[in-house]
Amino acid sequence: AEVVELVAKENSKITKAPVKELKLPSDLTIGGLIRDGHGMIVTGNTHIQANDHVVIFCLDTALHKIEKLFN
């Protein structure tokens, strides 16, 4: 398993809809995010914004999928 912290870029797929509507792969879990210096728990209703630092738990096989969501 891997733990990855990524910054959401402007207009990346991860910023297009609330988490529950993104159809995320089953081999990753969003653990939380940091927005403007404040940690937040991510729920299905959370809408990730550009420049959010997102912590993801995943299998190493999911790393390429995650990169596509954030770029």
PQR file of N, CA, C, O and H, with PARSE charges and radii, in Angstrom:
ATOM      1  N   ALA A   1       0.844  -1.191   0.000 -0.4000 1.5000
ATOM      2  CA  ALA A   1       0.000   0.000   0.000 -0.0000 2.0000
ATOM      3  C   ALA A   1       0.881   1.243   0.000  0.5500 1.7000
ATOM      4  O   ALA A   1       2.026   1.217   0.452 -0.5500 1.4000
ATOM      5  N   GLU A   2       0.334   2.300  -0.504 -0.4000 1.5000
ATOM      6  CA  GLU A   2       1.028   3.582  -0.602 -0.0000 2.0000
ATOM      7  C   GLU A   2       0.174   4.673   0.043  0.5500 1.7000
ATOM      8  O   GLU A   2      -1.052   4.576   0.094 -0.5500 1.4000
ATOM      9  H   GLU A   2      -0.596   2.322  -0.870  0.4000 1.0000
ATOM     10  N   VAL A   3       0.848   5.710   0.531 -0.4000 1.5000
ATOM     11  CA  VAL A   3       0.182   6.931   0.973 -0.0000 2.0000
ATOM     12  C   VAL A   3       0.760   8.054   0.131  0.5500 1.7000
ATOM     13  O   VAL A   3       1.976   8.242   0.083 -0.5500 1.4000
ATOM     14  H   VAL A   3       1.844   5.789   0.489  0.4000 1.0000
ATOM     15  N   VAL A   4      -0.111   8.799  -0.533 -0.4000 1.5000
ATOM     16  CA  VAL A   4       0.315   9.823  -1.471 -0.0000 2.0000
ATOM     17  C   VAL A   4      -0.359  11.140  -1.103  0.5500 1.7000
ATOM     18  O   VAL A   4      -1.542  11.165  -0.766 -0.5500 1.4000
ATOM     19  H   VAL A   4      -1.099   8.646  -0.494  0.4000 1.0000
ATOM     20  N   GLU A   5       0.396  12.230  -1.169 -0.4000 1.5000
ATOM     21  CA  GLU A   5      -0.188  13.562  -1.025 -0.0000 2.0000
ATOM     22  C   GLU A   5      -0.009  14.278  -2.349  0.5500 1.7000
ATOM     23  O   GLU A   5       1.111  14.429  -2.837 -0.5500 1.4000
ATOM     24  H   GLU A   5       1.357  12.210  -1.442  0.4000 1.0000
ATOM     25  N   LEU A   6      -1.118  14.718  -2.928 -0.4000 1.5000
ATOM     26  CA  LEU A   6      -1.082  15.423  -4.206 -0.0000 2.0000
ATOM     27  C   LEU A   6      -1.827  16.743  -4.086  0.5500 1.7000
ATOM     28  O   LEU A   6      -2.736  16.890  -3.269 -0.5500 1.4000
ATOM     29  H   LEU A   6      -2.027  14.595  -2.532  0.4000 1.0000
ATOM     30  N   VAL A   7      -1.431  17.694  -4.909 -0.4000 1.5000
ATOM     31  CA  VAL A   7      -2.111  18.980  -4.962 -0.0000 2.0000
ATOM     32  C   VAL A   7      -3.010  18.986  -6.193  0.5500 1.7000
ATOM     33  O   VAL A   7      -2.560  18.718  -7.307 -0.5500 1.4000
ATOM     34  H   VAL A   7      -0.693  17.576  -5.574  0.4000 1.0000
ATOM     35  N   ALA A   8      -4.269  19.293  -5.979 -0.4000 1.5000
ATOM     36  CA  ALA A   8      -5.227  19.347  -7.085 -0.0000 2.0000
ATOM     37  C   ALA A   8      -4.930  20.568  -7.949  0.5500 1.7000
ATOM     38  O   ALA A   8      -4.854  21.694  -7.457 -0.5500 1.4000
ATOM     39  H   ALA A   8      -4.635  19.511  -5.074  0.4000 1.0000
ATOM     40  N   LYS A   9      -4.766  20.320  -9.242 -0.4000 1.5000
ATOM     41  CA  LYS A   9      -4.504  21.408 -10.180 -0.0000 2.0000
ATOM     42  C   LYS A   9      -5.820  21.993 -10.685  0.5500 1.7000
ATOM     43  O   LYS A   9      -6.857  21.329 -10.680 -0.5500 1.4000
ATOM     44  H   LYS A   9      -4.828  19.406  -9.641  0.4000 1.0000
ATOM     45  N   GLU A  10      -5.754  23.235 -11.116 -0.4000 1.5000
ATOM     46  CA  GLU A  10      -6.909  23.909 -11.705 -0.0000 2.0000
ATOM     47  C   GLU A  10      -7.437  23.088 -12.884  0.5500 1.7000
ATOM     48  O   GLU A  10      -6.662  22.665 -13.741 -0.5500 1.4000
ATOM     49  H   GLU A  10      -4.912  23.774 -11.121  0.4000 1.0000
ATOM     50  N   ASN A  11      -8.731  22.867 -12.929 -0.4000 1.5000
ATOM     51  CA  ASN A  11      -9.414  22.133 -14.006 -0.0000 2.0000
ATOM     52  C   ASN A  11      -9.056  20.650 -14.101  0.5500 1.7000
ATOM     53  O   ASN A  11      -9.315  20.027 -15.130 -0.5500 1.4000
ATOM     54  H   ASN A  11      -9.361  23.211 -12.232  0.4000 1.0000
ATOM     55  N   SER A  12      -8.469  20.075 -13.056 -0.4000 1.5000
ATOM     56  CA  SER A  12      -8.199  18.639 -13.069 -0.0000 2.0000
ATOM     57  C   SER A  12      -9.503  17.882 -12.839  0.5500 1.7000
ATOM     58  O   SER A  12     -10.464  18.445 -12.315 -0.5500 1.4000
ATOM     59  H   SER A  12      -8.259  20.581 -12.219  0.4000 1.0000
ATOM     60  N   LYS A  13      -9.538  16.621 -13.225 -0.4000 1.5000
ATOM     61  CA  LYS A  13     -10.762  15.814 -13.107 -0.0000 2.0000
ATOM     62  C   LYS A  13     -11.262  15.745 -11.671  0.5500 1.7000
ATOM     63  O   LYS A  13     -12.470  15.711 -11.438 -0.5500 1.4000
ATOM     64  H   LYS A  13      -8.758  16.164 -13.651  0.4000 1.0000
ATOM     65  N   ILE A  14     -10.351  15.724 -10.713 -0.4000 1.5000
ATOM     66  CA  ILE A  14     -10.720  15.584  -9.298 -0.0000 2.0000
ATOM     67  C   ILE A  14     -11.517  16.792  -8.797  0.5500 1.7000
ATOM     68  O   ILE A  14     -12.208  16.693  -7.783 -0.5500 1.4000
ATOM     69  H   ILE A  14      -9.369  15.752 -10.903  0.4000 1.0000
ATOM     70  N   THR A  15     -11.430  17.932  -9.497 -0.4000 1.5000
ATOM     71  CA  THR A  15     -12.118  19.159  -9.073 -0.0000 2.0000
ATOM     72  C   THR A  15     -13.455  19.368  -9.774  0.5500 1.7000
ATOM     73  O   THR A  15     -14.106  20.387  -9.544 -0.5500 1.4000
ATOM     74  H   THR A  15     -10.869  18.012 -10.321  0.4000 1.0000
ATOM     75  N   LYS A  16     -13.879  18.448 -10.611 -0.4000 1.5000
ATOM     76  CA  LYS A  16     -15.061  18.648 -11.451 -0.0000 2.0000
ATOM     77  C   LYS A  16     -16.397  18.380 -10.770  0.5500 1.7000
ATOM     78  O   LYS A  16     -17.428  18.878 -11.223 -0.5500 1.4000
ATOM     79  H   LYS A  16     -13.351  17.620 -10.798  0.4000 1.0000
ATOM     80  N   ALA A  17     -16.399  17.601  -9.686 -0.4000 1.5000
ATOM     81  CA  ALA A  17     -17.668  17.220  -9.042 -0.0000 2.0000
ATOM     82  C   ALA A  17     -17.388  16.787  -7.606  0.5500 1.7000
ATOM     83  O   ALA A  17     -16.233  16.570  -7.238 -0.5500 1.4000
ATOM     84  H   ALA A  17     -15.562  17.196  -9.318  0.4000 1.0000
ATOM     85  N   PRO A  18     -18.445  16.660  -6.786 -0.5600 1.5000
ATOM     86  CA  PRO A  18     -18.256  16.103  -5.444  0.2800 2.0000
ATOM     87  C   PRO A  18     -17.674  14.695  -5.537  0.5500 1.7000
ATOM     88  O   PRO A  18     -17.875  14.008  -6.538 -0.5500 1.4000
ATOM     89  N   VAL A  19     -16.970  14.270  -4.523 -0.4000 1.5000
ATOM     90  CA  VAL A  19     -16.275  12.981  -4.518 -0.0000 2.0000
ATOM     91  C   VAL A  19     -17.201  11.828  -4.885  0.5500 1.7000
ATOM     92  O   VAL A  19     -16.800  10.935  -5.630 -0.5500 1.4000
ATOM     93  H   VAL A  19     -16.808  14.828  -3.710  0.4000 1.0000
ATOM     94  N   LYS A  20     -18.423  11.830  -4.380 -0.4000 1.5000
ATOM     95  CA  LYS A  20     -19.332  10.705  -4.635 -0.0000 2.0000
ATOM     96  C   LYS A  20     -19.727  10.576  -6.104  0.5500 1.7000
ATOM     97  O   LYS A  20     -20.207   9.520  -6.515 -0.5500 1.4000
ATOM     98  H   LYS A  20     -18.749  12.556  -3.774  0.4000 1.0000
ATOM     99  N   GLU A  21     -19.538  11.617  -6.899 -0.4000 1.5000
ATOM    100  CA  GLU A  21     -19.893  11.587  -8.311 -0.0000 2.0000
ATOM    101  C   GLU A  21     -18.698  11.340  -9.232  0.5500 1.7000
ATOM    102  O   GLU A  21     -18.863  11.295 -10.451 -0.5500 1.4000
ATOM    103  H   GLU A  21     -19.147  12.475  -6.565  0.4000 1.0000
ATOM    104  N   LEU A  22     -17.511  11.182  -8.674 -0.4000 1.5000
ATOM    105  CA  LEU A  22     -16.299  11.070  -9.482 -0.0000 2.0000
ATOM    106  C   LEU A  22     -16.019   9.669 -10.017  0.5500 1.7000
ATOM    107  O   LEU A  22     -15.152   9.508 -10.876 -0.5500 1.4000
ATOM    108  H   LEU A  22     -17.377  11.219  -7.684  0.4000 1.0000
ATOM    109  N   LYS A  23     -16.727   8.658  -9.534 -0.4000 1.5000
ATOM    110  CA  LYS A  23     -16.490   7.279  -9.945 -0.0000 2.0000
ATOM    111  C   LYS A  23     -15.013   6.903  -9.782  0.5500 1.7000
ATOM    112  O   LYS A  23     -14.351   6.470 -10.726 -0.5500 1.4000
ATOM    113  H   LYS A  23     -17.431   8.788  -8.836  0.4000 1.0000
ATOM    114  N   LEU A  24     -14.527   7.084  -8.564 -0.4000 1.5000
ATOM    115  CA  LEU A  24     -13.121   6.789  -8.255 -0.0000 2.0000
ATOM    116  C   LEU A  24     -12.867   5.287  -8.306  0.5500 1.7000
ATOM    117  O   LEU A  24     -13.760   4.497  -8.000 -0.5500 1.4000
ATOM    118  H   LEU A  24     -15.065   7.437  -7.797  0.4000 1.0000
ATOM    119  N   PRO A  25     -11.662   4.889  -8.688 -0.5600 1.5000
ATOM    120  CA  PRO A  25     -11.308   3.465  -8.681  0.2800 2.0000
ATOM    121  C   PRO A  25     -11.422   2.884  -7.270  0.5500 1.7000
ATOM    122  O   PRO A  25     -11.206   3.589  -6.284 -0.5500 1.4000
ATOM    123  N   SER A  26     -11.757   1.614  -7.183 -0.4000 1.5000
ATOM    124  CA  SER A  26     -11.952   0.980  -5.878 -0.0000 2.0000
ATOM    125  C   SER A  26     -10.641   0.712  -5.145  0.5500 1.7000
ATOM    126  O   SER A  26     -10.662   0.390  -3.957 -0.5500 1.4000
ATOM    127  H   SER A  26     -11.932   1.041  -7.984  0.4000 1.0000
ATOM    128  N   ASP A  27      -9.499   0.838  -5.828 -0.4000 1.5000
ATOM    129  CA  ASP A  27      -8.212   0.575  -5.174 -0.0000 2.0000
ATOM    130  C   ASP A  27      -7.562   1.830  -4.596  0.5500 1.7000
ATOM    131  O   ASP A  27      -6.350   1.863  -4.379 -0.5500 1.4000
ATOM    132  H   ASP A  27      -9.482   1.100  -6.793  0.4000 1.0000
ATOM    133  N   LEU A  28      -8.371   2.865  -4.347 -0.4000 1.5000
ATOM    134  CA  LEU A  28      -7.854   4.049  -3.655 -0.0000 2.0000
ATOM    135  C   LEU A  28      -8.910   4.604  -2.713  0.5500 1.7000
ATOM    136  O   LEU A  28     -10.112   4.459  -2.938 -0.5500 1.4000
ATOM    137  H   LEU A  28      -9.355   2.839  -4.523  0.4000 1.0000
ATOM    138  N   THR A  29      -8.433   5.242  -1.657 -0.4000 1.5000
ATOM    139  CA  THR A  29      -9.298   5.883  -0.666 -0.0000 2.0000
ATOM    140  C   THR A  29      -8.724   7.251  -0.354  0.5500 1.7000
ATOM    141  O   THR A  29      -7.533   7.385  -0.076 -0.5500 1.4000
ATOM    142  H   THR A  29      -7.457   5.360  -1.474  0.4000 1.0000
ATOM    143  N   ILE A  30      -9.573   8.266  -0.399 -0.4000 1.5000
ATOM    144  CA  ILE A  30      -9.133   9.611  -0.027 -0.0000 2.0000
ATOM    145  C   ILE A  30      -9.232   9.712   1.490  0.5500 1.7000
ATOM    146  O   ILE A  30     -10.310   9.558   2.065 -0.5500 1.4000
ATOM    147  H   ILE A  30     -10.541   8.157  -0.625  0.4000 1.0000
ATOM    148  N   GLY A  31      -8.099   9.974   2.130 -0.4000 1.5000
ATOM    149  CA  GLY A  31      -8.056  10.026   3.585 -0.0000 2.0000
ATOM    150  C   GLY A  31      -8.413  11.379   4.164  0.5500 1.7000
ATOM    151  O   GLY A  31      -8.936  11.459   5.276 -0.5500 1.4000
ATOM    152  H   GLY A  31      -7.223  10.099   1.664  0.4000 1.0000
ATOM    153  N   GLY A  32      -8.141  12.432   3.434 -0.4000 1.5000
ATOM    154  CA  GLY A  32      -8.429  13.772   3.914 -0.0000 2.0000
ATOM    155  C   GLY A  32      -7.795  14.788   3.004  0.5500 1.7000
ATOM    156  O   GLY A  32      -7.166  14.445   2.003 -0.5500 1.4000
ATOM    157  H   GLY A  32      -7.716  12.367   2.531  0.4000 1.0000
ATOM    158  N   LEU A  33      -7.969  16.067   3.367 -0.4000 1.5000
ATOM    159  CA  LEU A  33      -7.336  17.114   2.576 -0.0000 2.0000
ATOM    160  C   LEU A  33      -6.985  18.287   3.465  0.5500 1.7000
ATOM    161  O   LEU A  33      -7.501  18.439   4.572 -0.5500 1.4000
ATOM    162  H   LEU A  33      -8.480  16.346   4.180  0.4000 1.0000
ATOM    163  N   ILE A  34      -6.097  19.104   2.949 -0.4000 1.5000
ATOM    164  CA  ILE A  34      -5.719  20.342   3.630 -0.0000 2.0000
ATOM    165  C   ILE A  34      -6.067  21.481   2.684  0.5500 1.7000
ATOM    166  O   ILE A  34      -5.573  21.547   1.559 -0.5500 1.4000
ATOM    167  H   ILE A  34      -5.678  18.980   2.050  0.4000 1.0000
ATOM    168  N   ARG A  35      -6.926  22.374   3.158 -0.4000 1.5000
ATOM    169  CA  ARG A  35      -7.351  23.542   2.380 -0.0000 2.0000
ATOM    170  C   ARG A  35      -7.081  24.788   3.212  0.5500 1.7000
ATOM    171  O   ARG A  35      -7.583  24.923   4.328 -0.5500 1.4000
ATOM    172  H   ARG A  35      -7.328  22.320   4.073  0.4000 1.0000
ATOM    173  N   ASP A  36      -6.291  25.686   2.666 -0.4000 1.5000
ATOM    174  CA  ASP A  36      -5.946  26.939   3.353 -0.0000 2.0000
ATOM    175  C   ASP A  36      -5.389  26.688   4.747  0.5500 1.7000
ATOM    176  O   ASP A  36      -5.684  27.431   5.683 -0.5500 1.4000
ATOM    177  H   ASP A  36      -5.883  25.576   1.759  0.4000 1.0000
ATOM    178  N   GLY A  37      -4.574  25.628   4.885 -0.4000 1.5000
ATOM    179  CA  GLY A  37      -3.920  25.332   6.151 -0.0000 2.0000
ATOM    180  C   GLY A  37      -4.770  24.588   7.165  0.5500 1.7000
ATOM    181  O   GLY A  37      -4.315  24.351   8.284 -0.5500 1.4000
ATOM    182  H   GLY A  37      -4.334  25.025   4.125  0.4000 1.0000
ATOM    183  N   HIS A  38      -5.987  24.213   6.808 -0.4000 1.5000
ATOM    184  CA  HIS A  38      -6.885  23.514   7.718 -0.0000 2.0000
ATOM    185  C   HIS A  38      -7.160  22.108   7.200  0.5500 1.7000
ATOM    186  O   HIS A  38      -7.536  21.929   6.042 -0.5500 1.4000
ATOM    187  H   HIS A  38      -6.356  24.405   5.899  0.4000 1.0000
ATOM    188  N   GLY A  39      -6.973  21.117   8.058 -0.4000 1.5000
ATOM    189  CA  GLY A  39      -7.258  19.739   7.693 -0.0000 2.0000
ATOM    190  C   GLY A  39      -8.746  19.475   7.679  0.5500 1.7000
ATOM    191  O   GLY A  39      -9.492  20.001   8.505 -0.5500 1.4000
ATOM    192  H   GLY A  39      -6.668  21.262   8.999  0.4000 1.0000
ATOM    193  N   MET A  40      -9.176  18.650   6.726 -0.4000 1.5000
ATOM    194  CA  MET A  40     -10.596  18.318   6.591 -0.0000 2.0000
ATOM    195  C   MET A  40     -10.744  16.834   6.318  0.5500 1.7000
ATOM    196  O   MET A  40      -9.905  16.237   5.642 -0.5500 1.4000
ATOM    197  H   MET A  40      -8.571  18.223   6.054  0.4000 1.0000
ATOM    198  N   ILE A  41     -11.793  16.242   6.833 -0.4000 1.5000
ATOM    199  CA  ILE A  41     -12.153  14.875   6.485 -0.0000 2.0000
ATOM    200  C   ILE A  41     -12.973  14.943   5.204  0.5500 1.7000
ATOM    201  O   ILE A  41     -13.838  15.806   5.058 -0.5500 1.4000
ATOM    202  H   ILE A  41     -12.474  16.727   7.382  0.4000 1.0000
ATOM    203  N   VAL A  42     -12.701  14.043   4.289 -0.4000 1.5000
ATOM    204  CA  VAL A  42     -13.403  14.030   3.009 -0.0000 2.0000
ATOM    205  C   VAL A  42     -14.602  13.093   3.095  0.5500 1.7000
ATOM    206  O   VAL A  42     -14.470  11.944   3.517 -0.5500 1.4000
ATOM    207  H   VAL A  42     -11.997  13.342   4.408  0.4000 1.0000
ATOM    208  N   THR A  43     -15.767  13.587   2.695 -0.4000 1.5000
ATOM    209  CA  THR A  43     -16.980  12.775   2.608 -0.0000 2.0000
ATOM    210  C   THR A  43     -17.411  12.743   1.138  0.5500 1.7000
ATOM    211  O   THR A  43     -16.778  13.366   0.286 -0.5500 1.4000
ATOM    212  H   THR A  43     -15.874  14.520   2.352  0.4000 1.0000
ATOM    213  N   GLY A  44     -18.459  12.034   0.859 -0.4000 1.5000
ATOM    214  CA  GLY A  44     -18.970  11.973  -0.505 -0.0000 2.0000
ATOM    215  C   GLY A  44     -19.411  13.327  -1.037  0.5500 1.7000
ATOM    216  O   GLY A  44     -19.393  13.558  -2.246 -0.5500 1.4000
ATOM    217  H   GLY A  44     -18.973  11.528   1.551  0.4000 1.0000
ATOM    218  N   ASN A  45     -19.808  14.223  -0.139 -0.4000 1.5000
ATOM    219  CA  ASN A  45     -20.268  15.552  -0.549 -0.0000 2.0000
ATOM    220  C   ASN A  45     -19.145  16.567  -0.707  0.5500 1.7000
ATOM    221  O   ASN A  45     -19.378  17.684  -1.169 -0.5500 1.4000
ATOM    222  H   ASN A  45     -19.823  14.036   0.843  0.4000 1.0000
ATOM    223  N   THR A  46     -17.935  16.190  -0.330 -0.4000 1.5000
ATOM    224  CA  THR A  46     -16.800  17.112  -0.433 -0.0000 2.0000
ATOM    225  C   THR A  46     -16.484  17.380  -1.894  0.5500 1.7000
ATOM    226  O   THR A  46     -16.398  16.455  -2.702 -0.5500 1.4000
ATOM    227  H   THR A  46     -17.746  15.283   0.045  0.4000 1.0000
ATOM    228  N   HIS A  47     -16.312  18.650  -2.226 -0.4000 1.5000
ATOM    229  CA  HIS A  47     -15.901  19.054  -3.571 -0.0000 2.0000
ATOM    230  C   HIS A  47     -14.448  19.531  -3.458  0.5500 1.7000
ATOM    231  O   HIS A  47     -14.179  20.587  -2.886 -0.5500 1.4000
ATOM    232  H   HIS A  47     -16.381  19.401  -1.570  0.4000 1.0000
ATOM    233  N   ILE A  48     -13.535  18.763  -3.996 -0.4000 1.5000
ATOM    234  CA  ILE A  48     -12.116  19.107  -3.942 -0.0000 2.0000
ATOM    235  C   ILE A  48     -11.872  20.295  -4.858  0.5500 1.7000
ATOM    236  O   ILE A  48     -12.350  20.335  -5.991 -0.5500 1.4000
ATOM    237  H   ILE A  48     -13.753  17.905  -4.461  0.4000 1.0000
ATOM    238  N   GLN A  49     -11.119  21.260  -4.346 -0.4000 1.5000
ATOM    239  CA  GLN A  49     -10.852  22.490  -5.096 -0.0000 2.0000
ATOM    240  C   GLN A  49      -9.397  22.548  -5.528  0.5500 1.7000
ATOM    241  O   GLN A  49      -8.542  21.854  -4.976 -0.5500 1.4000
ATOM    242  H   GLN A  49     -10.731  21.228  -3.426  0.4000 1.0000
ATOM    243  N   ALA A  50      -9.129  23.377  -6.516 -0.4000 1.5000
ATOM    244  CA  ALA A  50      -7.751  23.592  -6.963 -0.0000 2.0000
ATOM    245  C   ALA A  50      -6.902  24.036  -5.779  0.5500 1.7000
ATOM    246  O   ALA A  50      -7.354  24.821  -4.946 -0.5500 1.4000
ATOM    247  H   ALA A  50      -9.823  23.940  -6.964  0.4000 1.0000
ATOM    248  N   ASN A  51      -5.690  23.541  -5.705 -0.4000 1.5000
ATOM    249  CA  ASN A  51      -4.699  23.836  -4.660 -0.0000 2.0000
ATOM    250  C   ASN A  51      -4.958  23.122  -3.337  0.5500 1.7000
ATOM    251  O   ASN A  51      -4.213  23.337  -2.381 -0.5500 1.4000
ATOM    252  H   ASN A  51      -5.323  22.902  -6.382  0.4000 1.0000
ATOM    253  N   ASP A  52      -5.989  22.279  -3.247 -0.4000 1.5000
ATOM    254  CA  ASP A  52      -6.167  21.441  -2.063 -0.0000 2.0000
ATOM    255  C   ASP A  52      -5.071  20.380  -2.057  0.5500 1.7000
ATOM    256  O   ASP A  52      -4.741  19.814  -3.100 -0.5500 1.4000
ATOM    257  H   ASP A  52      -6.595  22.105  -4.024  0.4000 1.0000
ATOM    258  N   HIS A  53      -4.515  20.115  -0.891 -0.4000 1.5000
ATOM    259  CA  HIS A  53      -3.548  19.023  -0.708 -0.0000 2.0000
ATOM    260  C   HIS A  53      -4.351  17.818  -0.257  0.5500 1.7000
ATOM    261  O   HIS A  53      -4.955  17.842   0.816 -0.5500 1.4000
ATOM    262  H   HIS A  53      -4.783  20.574  -0.045  0.4000 1.0000
ATOM    263  N   VAL A  54      -4.367  16.759  -1.065 -0.4000 1.5000
ATOM    264  CA  VAL A  54      -5.218  15.603  -0.817 -0.0000 2.0000
ATOM    265  C   VAL A  54      -4.350  14.401  -0.451  0.5500 1.7000
ATOM    266  O   VAL A  54      -3.378  14.096  -1.142 -0.5500 1.4000
ATOM    267  H   VAL A  54      -3.877  16.739  -1.937  0.4000 1.0000
ATOM    268  N   VAL A  55      -4.707  13.718   0.642 -0.4000 1.5000
ATOM    269  CA  VAL A  55      -3.995  12.528   1.088 -0.0000 2.0000
ATOM    270  C   VAL A  55      -4.781  11.306   0.624  0.5500 1.7000
ATOM    271  O   VAL A  55      -5.975  11.178   0.893 -0.5500 1.4000
ATOM    272  H   VAL A  55      -5.497  13.966   1.203  0.4000 1.0000
ATOM    273  N   ILE A  56      -4.084  10.408  -0.082 -0.4000 1.5000
ATOM    274  CA  ILE A  56      -4.727   9.234  -0.667 -0.0000 2.0000
ATOM    275  C   ILE A  56      -4.002   7.973  -0.223  0.5500 1.7000
ATOM    276  O   ILE A  56      -2.772   7.910  -0.227 -0.5500 1.4000
ATOM    277  H   ILE A  56      -3.114  10.512  -0.301  0.4000 1.0000
ATOM    278  N   PHE A  57      -4.786   6.968   0.159 -0.4000 1.5000
ATOM    279  CA  PHE A  57      -4.273   5.641   0.458 -0.0000 2.0000
ATOM    280  C   PHE A  57      -4.623   4.768  -0.737  0.5500 1.7000
ATOM    281  O   PHE A  57      -5.764   4.766  -1.200 -0.5500 1.4000
ATOM    282  H   PHE A  57      -5.785   7.019   0.162  0.4000 1.0000
ATOM    283  N   CYS A  58      -3.636   4.023  -1.237 -0.4000 1.5000
ATOM    284  CA  CYS A  58      -3.911   3.237  -2.439 -0.0000 2.0000
ATOM    285  C   CYS A  58      -2.944   2.065  -2.564  0.5500 1.7000
ATOM    286  O   CYS A  58      -1.951   1.962  -1.843 -0.5500 1.4000
ATOM    287  H   CYS A  58      -2.710   4.025  -0.861  0.4000 1.0000
ATOM    288  N   LEU A  59      -3.271   1.198  -3.497 -0.4000 1.5000
ATOM    289  CA  LEU A  59      -2.341   0.152  -3.907 -0.0000 2.0000
ATOM    290  C   LEU A  59      -1.379   0.768  -4.912  0.5500 1.7000
ATOM    291  O   LEU A  59      -1.736   1.711  -5.619 -0.5500 1.4000
ATOM    292  H   LEU A  59      -4.077   1.281  -4.082  0.4000 1.0000
ATOM    293  N   ASP A  60      -0.171   0.242  -4.980 -0.4000 1.5000
ATOM    294  CA  ASP A  60       0.799   0.832  -5.904 -0.0000 2.0000
ATOM    295  C   ASP A  60       0.345   0.736  -7.355  0.5500 1.7000
ATOM    296  O   ASP A  60       0.819   1.496  -8.199 -0.5500 1.4000
ATOM    297  H   ASP A  60       0.119  -0.524  -4.406  0.4000 1.0000
ATOM    298  N   THR A  61      -0.559  -0.178  -7.653 -0.4000 1.5000
ATOM    299  CA  THR A  61      -1.081  -0.309  -9.010 -0.0000 2.0000
ATOM    300  C   THR A  61      -2.022   0.837  -9.391  0.5500 1.7000
ATOM    301  O   THR A  61      -2.351   1.004 -10.565 -0.5500 1.4000
ATOM    302  H   THR A  61      -0.944  -0.795  -6.967  0.4000 1.0000
ATOM    303  N   ALA A  62      -2.454   1.623  -8.408 -0.4000 1.5000
ATOM    304  CA  ALA A  62      -3.392   2.716  -8.667 -0.0000 2.0000
ATOM    305  C   ALA A  62      -2.704   4.058  -8.890  0.5500 1.7000
ATOM    306  O   ALA A  62      -3.376   5.042  -9.197 -0.5500 1.4000
ATOM    307  H   ALA A  62      -2.187   1.487  -7.453  0.4000 1.0000
ATOM    308  N   LEU A  63      -1.397   4.123  -8.745 -0.4000 1.5000
ATOM    309  CA  LEU A  63      -0.708   5.402  -8.829 -0.0000 2.0000
ATOM    310  C   LEU A  63      -0.931   6.113 -10.160  0.5500 1.7000
ATOM    311  O   LEU A  63      -1.119   7.329 -10.176 -0.5500 1.4000
ATOM    312  H   LEU A  63      -0.851   3.323  -8.496  0.4000 1.0000
ATOM    313  N   HIS A  64      -0.915   5.396 -11.260 -0.4000 1.5000
ATOM    314  CA  HIS A  64      -1.122   6.045 -12.558 -0.0000 2.0000
ATOM    315  C   HIS A  64      -2.552   6.578 -12.697  0.5500 1.7000
ATOM    316  O   HIS A  64      -2.768   7.593 -13.360 -0.5500 1.4000
ATOM    317  H   HIS A  64      -0.762   4.408 -11.247  0.4000 1.0000
ATOM    318  N   LYS A  65      -3.518   5.912 -12.086 -0.4000 1.5000
ATOM    319  CA  LYS A  65      -4.904   6.382 -12.127 -0.0000 2.0000
ATOM    320  C   LYS A  65      -5.055   7.695 -11.339  0.5500 1.7000
ATOM    321  O   LYS A  65      -5.769   8.611 -11.747 -0.5500 1.4000
ATOM    322  H   LYS A  65      -3.343   5.088 -11.548  0.4000 1.0000
ATOM    323  N   ILE A  66      -4.363   7.749 -10.208 -0.4000 1.5000
ATOM    324  CA  ILE A  66      -4.429   8.934  -9.359 -0.0000 2.0000
ATOM    325  C   ILE A  66      -3.824  10.135 -10.080  0.5500 1.7000
ATOM    326  O   ILE A  66      -4.387  11.228 -10.039 -0.5500 1.4000
ATOM    327  H   ILE A  66      -3.783   7.005  -9.876  0.4000 1.0000
ATOM    328  N   GLU A  67      -2.697   9.944 -10.732 -0.4000 1.5000
ATOM    329  CA  GLU A  67      -2.048  11.040 -11.456 -0.0000 2.0000
ATOM    330  C   GLU A  67      -2.973  11.627 -12.521  0.5500 1.7000
ATOM    331  O   GLU A  67      -2.981  12.839 -12.730 -0.5500 1.4000
ATOM    332  H   GLU A  67      -2.240   9.056 -10.766  0.4000 1.0000
ATOM    333  N   LYS A  68      -3.745  10.785 -13.189 -0.4000 1.5000
ATOM    334  CA  LYS A  68      -4.682  11.268 -14.203 -0.0000 2.0000
ATOM    335  C   LYS A  68      -5.781  12.128 -13.592  0.5500 1.7000
ATOM    336  O   LYS A  68      -6.243  13.083 -14.216 -0.5500 1.4000
ATOM    337  H   LYS A  68      -3.739   9.799 -13.019  0.4000 1.0000
ATOM    338  N   LEU A  69      -6.198  11.796 -12.381 -0.4000 1.5000
ATOM    339  CA  LEU A  69      -7.251  12.572 -11.719 -0.0000 2.0000
ATOM    340  C   LEU A  69      -6.777  13.967 -11.312  0.5500 1.7000
ATOM    341  O   LEU A  69      -7.569  14.909 -11.284 -0.5500 1.4000
ATOM    342  H   LEU A  69      -5.823  11.020 -11.874  0.4000 1.0000
ATOM    343  N   PHE A  70      -5.498  14.101 -11.001 -0.4000 1.5000
ATOM    344  CA  PHE A  70      -4.983  15.357 -10.454 -0.0000 2.0000
ATOM    345  C   PHE A  70      -4.291  16.243 -11.478  0.5500 1.7000
ATOM    346  O   PHE A  70      -3.936  17.376 -11.153 -0.5500 1.4000
ATOM    347  H   PHE A  70      -4.854  13.336 -11.024  0.4000 1.0000
ATOM    348  N   ASN A  71      -4.091  15.779 -12.683 -0.4000 1.5000
ATOM    349  CA  ASN A  71      -3.422  16.584 -13.712 -0.0000 2.0000
ATOM    350  C   ASN A  71      -4.396  17.099 -14.745  0.5500 1.7000
ATOM    351  O   ASN A  71      -3.996  17.793 -15.679 -0.5500 1.4000
ATOM    352  H   ASN A  71      -4.380  14.859 -12.948  0.4000 1.0000
TER
END
